[in-house]
Amino acid sequence: MSHLDEGVGLDALGILHGHAQPAGRGEARGVVLEVHGPQEAGEVPRVVQAGGQHVGLAAGRRRRRERHVWMPGEEGRERGGTEGAAQEAGAEEVASSGRAGAACAAWGEMAAGKRKREALPPGKGKRARTGPGAAEAEAAPAGAPQEYSIPPPVSQGKWKNKERVLIFSSRGINFRTRHLMQDLRTLMPHSKADTKMDRKDQLFVINEVCEMKNCNKCIFFEAKKKQDLYMWLSNTPQGPSAKFLVQNVHTLAELKMTGNCLRGSRPLLSFDPIFDKEPHYALLKELFIQIFSTPQYHPKSQPFVDHVFTFTVTDERIWFRNYQIIEEDASLVEIGPRFVLNLIKIFQGSFGGPTLYENPHYQSPNMHRRLIRLSVAAKFREKQHVKEVQKEKKKASKVLVKEDPTEVVFETPAEEKPVEIQLVKPESKPIVKDKKKLRKIQRKKQKKLFRTEASA
């Protein structure tokens, strides 16, 4: 018999072998399957086991629209001789009589299977749900037709890690924060959304919101003064929780990166080596792993790993980046978004409780802006002080310096000339007219005469 894993359903089986149809009301424990494929006439229908369900296949292309039901039990393999002949005869009868005869044969076979199962010894009881093992495969007769094992689809699997992350914010956020929140929801298929929370409500109300949304992790963006953004990462409702100041936010639409990844794919998480050295960083690492890693076999996730989340510690801050993994040369291309987390405090509870760690290097945005204003005011006061000092210097009286006796050492007195008094008026100089100027005046007069004569 063919063997399938437990996770395979009738839909996947119908795609590979034909069209699956559910059994009728009387066929509660059987499964009906239509097979499209050639078989020899009169051949006994083969049986495929899918999980705990058994499917009978029709015998022959001319009878592929007929339905056969086979029930589990060891008697199917132990039948021989007269029962095998009876099955062949029953198959031919089903082909001639139609669906009514097929249903009667199925019910008769089901009743015989129940009687023989009750009469079997305890060692040969109910067969395992996972299908026949290697010993049963070896014990199959040599003349039996070839059997095939159908592998389960990739997406089939048991979803065990039921991590769900609630991502929402408070009122008063700007457009950049809204786009960052939407990017995180896109990258995390196991996330959920909710309406904005009123700023008047206390933070412990978020635990009740997560409980109503069936979420055990939360990313909450808190906006203050329409310019400061804080991020809460919490494990609800027991804790712990961490509060960060978000800086240098760049979204997917803003960066215009060349990288790309499949929507819903599972990311790799890369951490700086310092996360394993410091105790508070080790706690944050476990919190990041539980929040940002996509659970395996999540219904909305894809079974591919094509991007990586990196968490790097530099300048007492955590730098978040998202890169695409290129298969050709295993290089990285940034996708986005990107932001920097400045740790403030780590609390024992969810959104409160005893403080486990407080960052001594943290400086609040209000204090940072206050220091900037003080530095600008100090520069202005310094300039004013310099101007006042210069004015005082100008108003101060000049200090009289005594005469230096050595200053006139190198001065030589000039010879004194006798004073002469002129008693006669000096003669006036003759006025000399410019001869060239007189000639120019004469030429102009002559030209005027010529013009008047020509016009007359």
BABAMAR-156798 format. One record per residue (C-alpha): residue in three letters; x, y, z; residue number from 1. Coordinates in pm, 1 decimal. Layout:
REM residues N
<r "ala"; <X; Y; Z>; NUM>
...
END
This chain:
REM residues 456
<r "met"; <0.0; 0.0; 0.0>; 1>
<r "ser"; <108.9; 357.3; -52.5>; 2>
<r "his"; <201.8; 556.4; 254.6>; 3>
<r "leu"; <150.7; 926.4; 333.4>; 4>
<r "asp"; <243.8; 1138.1; 636.2>; 5>
<r "glu"; <-26.2; 1243.0; 877.6>; 6>
<r "gly"; <-22.3; 1606.6; 767.9>; 7>
<r "val"; <-145.6; 1533.7; 414.9>; 8>
<r "gly"; <-508.8; 1621.0; 357.1>; 9>
<r "leu"; <-752.3; 1517.9; 90.7>; 10>
<r "asp"; <-697.1; 1838.3; -106.2>; 11>
<r "ala"; <-328.9; 1767.6; -166.9>; 12>
<r "leu"; <-405.6; 1401.0; -235.5>; 13>
<r "gly"; <-673.8; 1494.5; -486.5>; 14>
<r "ile"; <-431.6; 1723.8; -672.1>; 15>
<r "leu"; <-176.9; 1443.9; -711.3>; 16>
<r "his"; <-408.8; 1147.9; -782.3>; 17>
<r "gly"; <-740.5; 1285.9; -898.3>; 18>
<r "his"; <-1042.9; 1461.0; -755.4>; 19>
<r "ala"; <-1122.2; 1385.4; -390.7>; 20>
<r "gln"; <-1481.5; 1374.0; -276.5>; 21>
<r "pro"; <-1614.6; 1330.5; 79.1>; 22>
<r "ala"; <-1793.8; 1009.9; 166.4>; 23>
<r "gly"; <-2167.5; 992.2; 204.3>; 24>
<r "arg"; <-2366.8; 969.4; 523.1>; 25>
<r "gly"; <-2331.7; 592.4; 538.5>; 26>
<r "glu"; <-1959.6; 599.4; 463.7>; 27>
<r "ala"; <-1854.5; 763.3; 787.8>; 28>
<r "arg"; <-1518.6; 591.0; 825.3>; 29>
<r "gly"; <-1428.4; 560.4; 456.9>; 30>
<r "val"; <-1297.6; 810.7; 203.1>; 31>
<r "val"; <-1401.2; 819.0; -162.5>; 32>
<r "leu"; <-1147.0; 905.7; -431.9>; 33>
<r "glu"; <-1179.6; 916.8; -808.7>; 34>
<r "val"; <-871.2; 806.8; -1000.9>; 35>
<r "his"; <-789.7; 910.3; -1359.8>; 36>
<r "gly"; <-547.7; 656.2; -1500.6>; 37>
<r "pro"; <-534.2; 328.8; -1695.4>; 38>
<r "gln"; <-558.3; -5.4; -1516.5>; 39>
<r "glu"; <-611.0; -356.0; -1635.0>; 40>
<r "ala"; <-968.9; -473.3; -1644.9>; 41>
<r "gly"; <-1068.4; -689.9; -1352.1>; 42>
<r "glu"; <-775.4; -579.7; -1131.3>; 43>
<r "val"; <-847.1; -543.6; -761.2>; 44>
<r "pro"; <-859.3; -177.2; -655.8>; 45>
<r "arg"; <-550.4; -62.1; -464.4>; 46>
<r "val"; <-575.1; 129.5; -137.2>; 47>
<r "val"; <-389.8; 444.6; -30.9>; 48>
<r "gln"; <-362.0; 535.9; 335.9>; 49>
<r "ala"; <-364.5; 910.9; 414.4>; 50>
<r "gly"; <-317.8; 976.3; 784.3>; 51>
<r "gly"; <-588.0; 771.5; 949.4>; 52>
<r "gln"; <-809.2; 762.9; 639.1>; 53>
<r "his"; <-807.7; 490.2; 371.6>; 54>
<r "val"; <-901.9; 549.7; 12.7>; 55>
<r "gly"; <-1011.4; 287.7; -241.6>; 56>
<r "leu"; <-911.8; 344.1; -601.6>; 57>
<r "ala"; <-1127.5; 240.2; -895.4>; 58>
<r "ala"; <-1003.5; -37.9; -1124.5>; 59>
<r "gly"; <-979.2; 65.7; -1486.6>; 60>
<r "arg"; <-1023.5; 377.1; -1694.1>; 61>
<r "arg"; <-1370.9; 269.3; -1802.5>; 62>
<r "arg"; <-1478.3; 253.9; -1436.7>; 63>
<r "arg"; <-1300.9; 558.9; -1301.3>; 64>
<r "arg"; <-1628.7; 733.3; -1222.2>; 65>
<r "glu"; <-1737.2; 454.4; -985.3>; 66>
<r "arg"; <-1679.8; 474.2; -609.8>; 67>
<r "his"; <-1518.4; 210.6; -389.3>; 68>
<r "val"; <-1483.7; 226.4; -10.8>; 69>
<r "trp"; <-1223.3; 30.7; 187.0>; 70>
<r "met"; <-1218.5; 16.9; 566.8>; 71>
<r "pro"; <-900.6; -32.5; 779.2>; 72>
<r "gly"; <-806.5; -373.8; 920.8>; 73>
<r "glu"; <-564.8; -660.1; 883.8>; 74>
<r "glu"; <-818.9; -875.0; 707.8>; 75>
<r "gly"; <-757.7; -690.8; 383.4>; 76>
<r "arg"; <-407.5; -830.6; 366.6>; 77>
<r "glu"; <-495.9; -1178.3; 501.9>; 78>
<r "arg"; <-767.7; -1245.3; 250.8>; 79>
<r "gly"; <-679.7; -1498.0; -14.6>; 80>
<r "gly"; <-822.1; -1772.0; -226.5>; 81>
<r "thr"; <-1195.4; -1749.1; -230.5>; 82>
<r "glu"; <-1201.8; -1393.7; -90.0>; 83>
<r "gly"; <-969.9; -1268.4; -366.0>; 84>
<r "ala"; <-1192.4; -1427.1; -626.3>; 85>
<r "ala"; <-1494.8; -1276.6; -455.0>; 86>
<r "gln"; <-1334.4; -931.2; -467.0>; 87>
<r "glu"; <-1264.3; -966.2; -839.9>; 88>
<r "ala"; <-1619.0; -1079.8; -897.3>; 89>
<r "gly"; <-1745.4; -792.0; -681.1>; 90>
<r "ala"; <-1539.6; -543.7; -884.7>; 91>
<r "glu"; <-1684.1; -673.0; -1212.8>; 92>
<r "glu"; <-2033.4; -659.7; -1060.4>; 93>
<r "val"; <-1981.9; -299.7; -954.0>; 94>
<r "ala"; <-1876.2; -210.5; -1308.4>; 95>
<r "ser"; <-2193.8; -357.8; -1454.5>; 96>
<r "ser"; <-2451.6; -267.6; -1192.8>; 97>
<r "gly"; <-2350.0; 94.4; -1130.2>; 98>
<r "arg"; <-2329.8; 298.9; -812.3>; 99>
<r "ala"; <-2598.4; 104.9; -625.2>; 100>
<r "gly"; <-2411.5; -222.3; -655.7>; 101>
<r "ala"; <-2084.7; -54.2; -558.0>; 102>
<r "ala"; <-2240.3; 84.6; -240.2>; 103>
<r "cys"; <-2383.7; -258.6; -144.6>; 104>
<r "ala"; <-2047.8; -426.6; -200.7>; 105>
<r "ala"; <-1877.9; -158.8; 9.1>; 106>
<r "trp"; <-2120.0; -212.4; 299.4>; 107>
<r "gly"; <-2079.7; -590.6; 281.8>; 108>
<r "glu"; <-1700.9; -558.9; 281.7>; 109>
<r "met"; <-1718.4; -318.7; 577.4>; 110>
<r "ala"; <-1929.7; -561.6; 783.3>; 111>
<r "ala"; <-1694.8; -853.1; 703.9>; 112>
<r "gly"; <-1397.1; -638.4; 805.5>; 113>
<r "lys"; <-1555.8; -559.1; 1141.9>; 114>
<r "arg"; <-1629.8; -928.2; 1215.9>; 115>
<r "lys"; <-1279.7; -1041.3; 1129.1>; 116>
<r "arg"; <-1119.7; -754.6; 1327.3>; 117>
<r "glu"; <-1303.7; -868.0; 1637.7>; 118>
<r "ala"; <-1184.9; -1226.1; 1585.5>; 119>
<r "leu"; <-817.1; -1133.9; 1544.7>; 120>
<r "pro"; <-568.7; -1206.4; 1830.6>; 121>
<r "pro"; <-448.7; -912.5; 2043.7>; 122>
<r "gly"; <-112.3; -899.1; 1865.1>; 123>
<r "lys"; <-282.8; -828.7; 1533.6>; 124>
<r "gly"; <-523.8; -555.9; 1642.6>; 125>
<r "lys"; <-580.2; -215.7; 1497.1>; 126>
<r "arg"; <-320.3; -104.8; 1247.1>; 127>
<r "ala"; <-104.1; 201.5; 1309.8>; 128>
<r "arg"; <-229.6; 529.6; 1174.9>; 129>
<r "thr"; <97.8; 615.7; 1009.3>; 130>
<r "gly"; <70.6; 333.7; 754.8>; 131>
<r "pro"; <261.1; 8.8; 697.5>; 132>
<r "gly"; <622.7; -19.3; 803.4>; 133>
<r "ala"; <923.8; -179.1; 636.0>; 134>
<r "ala"; <824.4; -531.9; 746.2>; 135>
<r "glu"; <481.9; -499.4; 586.4>; 136>
<r "ala"; <635.5; -366.5; 268.1>; 137>
<r "glu"; <869.3; -668.4; 249.4>; 138>
<r "ala"; <584.0; -907.7; 322.0>; 139>
<r "ala"; <387.0; -784.3; 19.4>; 140>
<r "pro"; <343.6; -1046.6; -254.5>; 141>
<r "ala"; <582.5; -1037.8; -545.5>; 142>
<r "gly"; <308.7; -1022.1; -804.6>; 143>
<r "ala"; <150.0; -708.8; -658.7>; 144>
<r "pro"; <156.4; -395.7; -874.2>; 145>
<r "gln"; <412.4; -123.6; -806.4>; 146>
<r "glu"; <330.6; 113.8; -517.9>; 147>
<r "tyr"; <435.6; 475.5; -472.2>; 148>
<r "ser"; <497.9; 691.2; -163.6>; 149>
<r "ile"; <369.7; 1047.6; -194.2>; 150>
<r "pro"; <570.1; 1307.0; 4.5>; 151>
<r "pro"; <372.6; 1567.2; 197.8>; 152>
<r "pro"; <360.6; 1926.8; 68.5>; 153>
<r "val"; <612.2; 2175.2; 202.9>; 154>
<r "ser"; <357.5; 2396.1; 374.7>; 155>
<r "gln"; <208.3; 2109.0; 575.1>; 156>
<r "gly"; <323.6; 2091.3; 934.8>; 157>
<r "lys"; <204.9; 2136.6; 1287.4>; 158>
<r "trp"; <197.9; 2495.9; 1405.3>; 159>
<r "lys"; <325.4; 2462.1; 1760.8>; 160>
<r "asn"; <473.8; 2804.6; 1840.6>; 161>
<r "lys"; <162.3; 3021.2; 1872.3>; 162>
<r "glu"; <342.5; 3356.0; 1906.8>; 163>
<r "arg"; <125.3; 3652.7; 1809.5>; 164>
<r "val"; <248.0; 4012.0; 1826.2>; 165>
<r "leu"; <17.4; 4309.9; 1864.4>; 166>
<r "ile"; <157.8; 4620.4; 1690.9>; 167>
<r "phe"; <-22.9; 4949.7; 1748.7>; 168>
<r "ser"; <39.9; 5302.4; 1878.7>; 169>
<r "ser"; <-99.7; 5589.9; 2077.1>; 170>
<r "arg"; <-261.2; 5899.1; 1934.2>; 171>
<r "gly"; <-43.6; 6187.0; 1821.5>; 172>
<r "ile"; <209.7; 6000.8; 1604.1>; 173>
<r "asn"; <340.2; 6155.2; 1284.3>; 174>
<r "phe"; <346.6; 6008.3; 934.0>; 175>
<r "arg"; <697.7; 5862.4; 972.3>; 176>
<r "thr"; <595.9; 5659.0; 1276.6>; 177>
<r "arg"; <280.9; 5537.8; 1102.5>; 178>
<r "his"; <481.8; 5416.7; 802.2>; 179>
<r "leu"; <735.4; 5243.8; 1030.5>; 180>
<r "met"; <454.8; 5064.3; 1211.8>; 181>
<r "gln"; <304.6; 4951.6; 881.1>; 182>
<r "asp"; <644.8; 4824.1; 761.7>; 183>
<r "leu"; <684.6; 4610.3; 1073.5>; 184>
<r "arg"; <337.9; 4463.1; 1021.8>; 185>
<r "thr"; <432.4; 4376.4; 663.6>; 186>
<r "leu"; <758.2; 4207.3; 763.3>; 187>
<r "met"; <598.1; 4010.5; 1049.7>; 188>
<r "pro"; <316.7; 3780.0; 928.5>; 189>
<r "his"; <240.3; 3676.3; 1287.0>; 190>
<r "ser"; <146.2; 4032.1; 1386.9>; 191>
<r "lys"; <-193.9; 4184.4; 1452.8>; 192>
<r "ala"; <-319.8; 4543.4; 1438.7>; 193>
<r "asp"; <-548.2; 4746.9; 1658.7>; 194>
<r "thr"; <-684.7; 5099.7; 1679.7>; 195>
<r "lys"; <-483.3; 5378.2; 1838.9>; 196>
<r "met"; <-496.0; 5401.4; 2215.4>; 197>
<r "asp"; <-603.8; 5718.0; 2391.2>; 198>
<r "arg"; <-324.8; 5903.3; 2570.5>; 199>
<r "lys"; <-538.5; 5938.7; 2883.9>; 200>
<r "asp"; <-542.7; 5561.7; 2942.5>; 201>
<r "gln"; <-279.5; 5394.0; 3156.1>; 202>
<r "leu"; <-29.0; 5158.6; 2998.4>; 203>
<r "phe"; <-143.7; 4850.5; 3191.2>; 204>
<r "val"; <-464.2; 4862.6; 2982.9>; 205>
<r "ile"; <-255.0; 4724.1; 2694.6>; 206>
<r "asn"; <-240.5; 4386.1; 2872.5>; 207>
<r "glu"; <-618.4; 4359.7; 2847.9>; 208>
<r "val"; <-608.5; 4462.0; 2480.5>; 209>
<r "cys"; <-353.0; 4187.5; 2409.2>; 210>
<r "glu"; <-568.1; 3934.3; 2590.4>; 211>
<r "met"; <-872.1; 4028.2; 2381.7>; 212>
<r "lys"; <-664.0; 4004.6; 2063.8>; 213>
<r "asn"; <-518.0; 3666.5; 2174.2>; 214>
<r "cys"; <-162.1; 3805.3; 2160.2>; 215>
<r "asn"; <121.8; 3722.9; 2398.4>; 216>
<r "lys"; <372.5; 3981.7; 2269.4>; 217>
<r "cys"; <331.1; 4354.0; 2206.7>; 218>
<r "ile"; <510.1; 4637.2; 2024.8>; 219>
<r "phe"; <362.1; 4968.7; 2135.6>; 220>
<r "phe"; <466.0; 5306.7; 1990.9>; 221>
<r "glu"; <414.2; 5596.3; 2232.1>; 222>
<r "ala"; <433.4; 5952.7; 2099.7>; 223>
<r "lys"; <496.6; 6256.8; 2318.9>; 224>
<r "lys"; <495.5; 6626.3; 2223.9>; 225>
<r "lys"; <446.2; 6522.0; 1859.6>; 226>
<r "gln"; <823.1; 6489.7; 1820.8>; 227>
<r "asp"; <947.2; 6217.9; 2060.2>; 228>
<r "leu"; <883.7; 5849.9; 1984.5>; 229>
<r "tyr"; <912.8; 5570.5; 2241.6>; 230>
<r "met"; <884.1; 5197.1; 2173.5>; 231>
<r "trp"; <766.8; 4938.0; 2426.6>; 232>
<r "leu"; <854.5; 4569.2; 2378.6>; 233>
<r "ser"; <662.9; 4352.5; 2621.4>; 234>
<r "asn"; <583.4; 3991.0; 2699.6>; 235>
<r "thr"; <222.0; 4011.0; 2811.2>; 236>
<r "pro"; <93.8; 3968.6; 3072.4>; 237>
<r "gln"; <375.8; 3833.2; 3292.9>; 238>
<r "gly"; <663.7; 4044.9; 3158.7>; 239>
<r "pro"; <939.4; 4148.2; 3124.2>; 240>
<r "ser"; <912.6; 4467.2; 2921.1>; 241>
<r "ala"; <1162.3; 4720.6; 2786.6>; 242>
<r "lys"; <1123.8; 5087.1; 2694.9>; 243>
<r "phe"; <1331.5; 5244.1; 2416.5>; 244>
<r "leu"; <1371.5; 5586.4; 2260.8>; 245>
<r "val"; <1347.9; 5551.1; 1881.1>; 246>
<r "gln"; <1587.1; 5768.8; 1680.7>; 247>
<r "asn"; <1691.4; 5805.4; 1314.2>; 248>
<r "val"; <1381.3; 5642.1; 1167.6>; 249>
<r "his"; <1386.9; 5561.7; 794.6>; 250>
<r "thr"; <1101.2; 5369.1; 633.9>; 251>
<r "leu"; <1083.9; 5141.7; 331.2>; 252>
<r "ala"; <932.1; 5405.0; 102.4>; 253>
<r "glu"; <1180.5; 5670.6; 210.4>; 254>
<r "leu"; <1504.2; 5479.4; 167.4>; 255>
<r "lys"; <1440.5; 5353.0; -186.5>; 256>
<r "met"; <1673.4; 5056.2; -134.0>; 257>
<r "thr"; <1748.9; 4805.3; -409.3>; 258>
<r "gly"; <1684.3; 4498.4; -192.7>; 259>
<r "asn"; <1362.3; 4299.1; -186.1>; 260>
<r "cys"; <1222.6; 3991.5; -9.7>; 261>
<r "leu"; <922.3; 3761.2; -26.5>; 262>
<r "arg"; <620.2; 3879.1; 167.3>; 263>
<r "gly"; <569.5; 3657.5; 470.9>; 264>
<r "ser"; <905.8; 3479.4; 453.3>; 265>
<r "arg"; <1090.6; 3384.0; 771.2>; 266>
<r "pro"; <1391.0; 3604.6; 863.4>; 267>
<r "leu"; <1724.6; 3516.4; 1015.7>; 268>
<r "leu"; <1815.0; 3706.5; 1334.3>; 269>
<r "ser"; <2175.3; 3824.0; 1366.5>; 270>
<r "phe"; <2299.7; 3963.9; 1699.3>; 271>
<r "asp"; <2614.3; 4144.2; 1804.6>; 272>
<r "pro"; <2853.7; 3937.3; 2024.1>; 273>
<r "ile"; <2797.1; 4181.7; 2310.3>; 274>
<r "phe"; <2444.1; 4039.4; 2351.1>; 275>
<r "asp"; <2601.4; 3727.0; 2505.5>; 276>
<r "lys"; <2832.4; 3915.3; 2743.8>; 277>
<r "glu"; <2608.6; 4159.3; 2931.3>; 278>
<r "pro"; <2309.1; 4026.1; 3131.4>; 279>
<r "his"; <2067.5; 4301.6; 3030.6>; 280>
<r "tyr"; <2158.7; 4254.4; 2662.7>; 281>
<r "ala"; <2102.1; 3877.5; 2699.9>; 282>
<r "leu"; <1749.6; 3948.2; 2827.7>; 283>
<r "leu"; <1684.1; 4183.1; 2534.7>; 284>
<r "lys"; <1815.0; 3920.2; 2291.2>; 285>
<r "glu"; <1562.1; 3664.3; 2411.9>; 286>
<r "leu"; <1287.7; 3927.0; 2389.0>; 287>
<r "phe"; <1388.8; 4015.8; 2031.9>; 288>
<r "ile"; <1395.4; 3647.8; 1931.0>; 289>
<r "gln"; <1045.3; 3581.8; 2060.3>; 290>
<r "ile"; <898.9; 3896.3; 1900.9>; 291>
<r "phe"; <1069.0; 3930.4; 1561.1>; 292>
<r "ser"; <1111.3; 3561.6; 1463.8>; 293>
<r "thr"; <827.7; 3417.1; 1257.1>; 294>
<r "pro"; <693.6; 3088.7; 1403.3>; 295>
<r "gln"; <746.4; 2781.0; 1191.6>; 296>
<r "tyr"; <445.4; 2659.0; 991.8>; 297>
<r "his"; <255.4; 2981.4; 1059.9>; 298>
<r "pro"; <-49.6; 2994.2; 826.8>; 299>
<r "lys"; <45.1; 3335.0; 684.1>; 300>
<r "ser"; <419.7; 3264.0; 653.4>; 301>
<r "gln"; <616.5; 3125.5; 361.4>; 302>
<r "pro"; <868.5; 2835.8; 395.1>; 303>
<r "phe"; <1160.0; 3047.2; 269.6>; 304>
<r "val"; <1445.1; 3235.6; 436.1>; 305>
<r "asp"; <1560.8; 3522.1; 215.4>; 306>
<r "his"; <1631.8; 3815.6; 451.3>; 307>
<r "val"; <1804.5; 3881.4; 783.3>; 308>
<r "phe"; <1736.8; 4115.5; 1077.3>; 309>
<r "thr"; <2055.9; 4250.4; 1236.0>; 310>
<r "phe"; <2083.9; 4395.8; 1586.5>; 311>
<r "thr"; <2415.2; 4576.7; 1642.4>; 312>
<r "val"; <2527.1; 4760.0; 1957.7>; 313>
<r "thr"; <2722.5; 5080.4; 1889.3>; 314>
<r "asp"; <2750.0; 5397.1; 2097.6>; 315>
<r "glu"; <2536.7; 5240.7; 2375.0>; 316>
<r "arg"; <2248.6; 5203.1; 2127.9>; 317>
<r "ile"; <2092.7; 4914.6; 1932.9>; 318>
<r "trp"; <2094.3; 4961.1; 1554.7>; 319>
<r "phe"; <1827.8; 4768.7; 1358.9>; 320>
<r "arg"; <1880.8; 4682.7; 991.4>; 321>
<r "asn"; <1703.5; 4454.1; 741.8>; 322>
<r "tyr"; <1907.7; 4297.0; 460.1>; 323>
<r "gln"; <1827.1; 4073.2; 164.0>; 324>
<r "ile"; <2031.7; 3754.3; 117.3>; 325>
<r "ile"; <2144.3; 3717.4; -245.2>; 326>
<r "glu"; <2187.1; 3354.5; -345.6>; 327>
<r "glu"; <2454.0; 3405.5; -610.1>; 328>
<r "asp"; <2736.7; 3532.4; -389.6>; 329>
<r "ala"; <2569.8; 3535.5; -45.6>; 330>
<r "ser"; <2606.2; 3912.8; -22.0>; 331>
<r "leu"; <2364.1; 4144.7; 157.1>; 332>
<r "val"; <2154.5; 4427.9; 15.7>; 333>
<r "glu"; <1963.3; 4653.3; 253.0>; 334>
<r "ile"; <1584.6; 4650.0; 228.6>; 335>
<r "gly"; <1472.3; 4865.8; 520.6>; 336>
<r "pro"; <1332.1; 4995.3; 744.3>; 337>
<r "arg"; <1609.1; 5115.8; 973.4>; 338>
<r "phe"; <1600.5; 5275.5; 1317.3>; 339>
<r "val"; <1807.0; 5311.8; 1635.1>; 340>
<r "leu"; <1686.2; 5203.3; 1980.3>; 341>
<r "asn"; <1820.6; 5385.5; 2285.4>; 342>
<r "leu"; <1746.2; 5171.2; 2590.5>; 343>
<r "ile"; <1584.0; 5351.8; 2883.5>; 344>
<r "lys"; <1468.1; 5087.6; 3133.8>; 345>
<r "ile"; <1387.5; 4717.9; 3164.0>; 346>
<r "phe"; <1091.2; 4632.5; 3386.8>; 347>
<r "gln"; <1007.2; 4303.2; 3550.5>; 348>
<r "gly"; <636.0; 4324.4; 3470.3>; 349>
<r "ser"; <448.5; 4407.7; 3155.5>; 350>
<r "phe"; <442.1; 4786.8; 3104.3>; 351>
<r "gly"; <555.2; 4849.1; 3461.2>; 352>
<r "gly"; <673.6; 4683.5; 3777.2>; 353>
<r "pro"; <1014.2; 4674.0; 3948.6>; 354>
<r "thr"; <1304.0; 4813.9; 3746.9>; 355>
<r "leu"; <1556.5; 4548.1; 3648.0>; 356>
<r "tyr"; <1799.4; 4776.3; 3462.5>; 357>
<r "glu"; <1831.0; 5150.2; 3398.2>; 358>
<r "asn"; <2063.2; 5286.2; 3133.3>; 359>
<r "pro"; <2311.4; 5531.6; 3293.9>; 360>
<r "his"; <2406.1; 5673.8; 2950.9>; 361>
<r "tyr"; <2050.3; 5767.7; 2858.4>; 362>
<r "gln"; <1966.0; 6134.3; 2815.2>; 363>
<r "ser"; <1605.0; 6235.9; 2771.4>; 364>
<r "pro"; <1506.0; 6442.6; 2466.3>; 365>
<r "asn"; <1389.2; 6727.7; 2692.1>; 366>
<r "met"; <1730.5; 6745.8; 2859.6>; 367>
<r "his"; <1905.2; 6726.4; 2522.0>; 368>
<r "arg"; <1702.5; 7017.9; 2384.6>; 369>
<r "arg"; <1759.6; 7213.7; 2706.8>; 370>
<r "leu"; <2137.0; 7172.5; 2678.4>; 371>
<r "ile"; <2124.0; 7291.2; 2318.1>; 372>
<r "arg"; <1932.7; 7603.7; 2418.0>; 373>
<r "leu"; <2178.2; 7670.8; 2702.5>; 374>
<r "ser"; <2476.3; 7640.1; 2469.6>; 375>
<r "val"; <2322.0; 7886.4; 2223.0>; 376>
<r "ala"; <2242.1; 8128.4; 2505.3>; 377>
<r "ala"; <2599.7; 8102.5; 2640.0>; 378>
<r "lys"; <2741.3; 8197.1; 2299.8>; 379>
<r "phe"; <2510.1; 8498.9; 2279.8>; 380>
<r "arg"; <2604.9; 8614.1; 2629.9>; 381>
<r "glu"; <2972.9; 8584.2; 2546.0>; 382>
<r "lys"; <2933.6; 8808.3; 2240.1>; 383>
<r "gln"; <2749.6; 9068.8; 2442.8>; 384>
<r "his"; <3020.1; 9066.8; 2708.7>; 385>
<r "val"; <3291.6; 9126.7; 2447.6>; 386>
<r "lys"; <3101.9; 9426.7; 2307.0>; 387>
<r "glu"; <3065.9; 9582.9; 2652.0>; 388>
<r "val"; <3437.4; 9544.6; 2723.6>; 389>
<r "gln"; <3522.9; 9718.7; 2397.1>; 390>
<r "lys"; <3293.1; 10012.0; 2481.1>; 391>
<r "glu"; <3454.6; 10056.5; 2821.6>; 392>
<r "lys"; <3796.9; 10069.4; 2664.3>; 393>
<r "lys"; <3692.0; 10348.1; 2431.0>; 394>
<r "lys"; <3539.3; 10557.1; 2711.0>; 395>
<r "ala"; <3844.3; 10531.2; 2937.1>; 396>
<r "ser"; <4068.0; 10847.8; 2947.9>; 397>
<r "lys"; <4405.1; 10837.7; 2779.9>; 398>
<r "val"; <4708.5; 10809.5; 3006.8>; 399>
<r "leu"; <4960.5; 11099.6; 2967.1>; 400>
<r "val"; <5312.4; 10977.0; 2909.0>; 401>
<r "lys"; <5600.7; 11192.7; 3036.1>; 402>
<r "glu"; <5846.4; 11334.8; 2784.5>; 403>
<r "asp"; <6141.5; 11120.3; 2704.9>; 404>
<r "pro"; <6470.2; 11313.6; 2732.8>; 405>
<r "thr"; <6635.0; 11088.3; 2478.9>; 406>
<r "glu"; <6371.0; 11157.7; 2213.4>; 407>
<r "val"; <6548.0; 11475.1; 2070.9>; 408>
<r "val"; <6897.8; 11332.3; 2067.2>; 409>
<r "phe"; <6910.6; 11271.1; 1694.9>; 410>
<r "glu"; <6732.4; 11594.8; 1591.3>; 411>
<r "thr"; <6962.4; 11857.4; 1422.7>; 412>
<r "pro"; <6851.6; 12227.0; 1427.4>; 413>
<r "ala"; <6807.2; 12396.2; 1085.3>; 414>
<r "glu"; <6996.3; 12711.8; 988.3>; 415>
<r "glu"; <6810.8; 13032.4; 1062.2>; 416>
<r "lys"; <6750.4; 13258.2; 755.2>; 417>
<r "pro"; <6733.8; 13637.8; 792.9>; 418>
<r "val"; <6386.7; 13792.0; 767.3>; 419>
<r "glu"; <6338.4; 14011.3; 453.7>; 420>
<r "ile"; <6054.7; 14258.8; 417.8>; 421>
<r "gln"; <5943.6; 14337.7; 58.0>; 422>
<r "leu"; <5836.5; 14697.5; 22.3>; 423>
<r "val"; <5776.7; 14712.6; -359.9>; 424>
<r "lys"; <5482.2; 14545.3; -529.0>; 425>
<r "pro"; <5597.9; 14268.6; -760.5>; 426>
<r "glu"; <5538.3; 14309.2; -1131.6>; 427>
<r "ser"; <5236.3; 14125.5; -1280.0>; 428>
<r "lys"; <5304.7; 13854.9; -1528.8>; 429>
<r "pro"; <5182.4; 13907.6; -1890.4>; 430>
<r "ile"; <4877.8; 13709.8; -1997.8>; 431>
<r "val"; <4967.7; 13475.2; -2284.1>; 432>
<r "lys"; <4672.8; 13359.6; -2492.7>; 433>
<r "asp"; <4659.1; 13020.0; -2649.1>; 434>
<r "lys"; <4717.6; 13056.0; -3018.7>; 435>
<r "lys"; <4581.5; 12711.9; -3101.7>; 436>
<r "lys"; <4255.7; 12789.9; -2933.6>; 437>
<r "leu"; <4210.8; 13105.7; -3138.4>; 438>
<r "arg"; <4265.2; 12912.5; -3460.4>; 439>
<r "lys"; <3998.4; 12656.4; -3364.6>; 440>
<r "ile"; <3746.3; 12936.0; -3301.4>; 441>
<r "gln"; <3816.7; 13087.7; -3637.1>; 442>
<r "arg"; <3771.1; 12754.2; -3818.7>; 443>
<r "lys"; <3432.7; 12702.5; -3656.0>; 444>
<r "lys"; <3314.1; 13047.0; -3766.6>; 445>
<r "gln"; <3423.2; 12979.0; -4123.6>; 446>
<r "lys"; <3234.6; 12643.5; -4130.3>; 447>
<r "lys"; <2915.9; 12817.0; -4016.2>; 448>
<r "leu"; <2947.5; 13073.2; -4295.4>; 449>
<r "phe"; <2990.6; 12801.8; -4556.2>; 450>
<r "arg"; <2679.3; 12617.5; -4430.2>; 451>
<r "thr"; <2462.5; 12930.4; -4440.5>; 452>
<r "glu"; <2577.3; 13012.0; -4793.9>; 453>
<r "ala"; <2512.6; 12654.9; -4914.5>; 454>
<r "ser"; <2164.8; 12651.1; -4769.0>; 455>
<r "ala"; <2082.1; 12990.0; -4925.2>; 456>
END
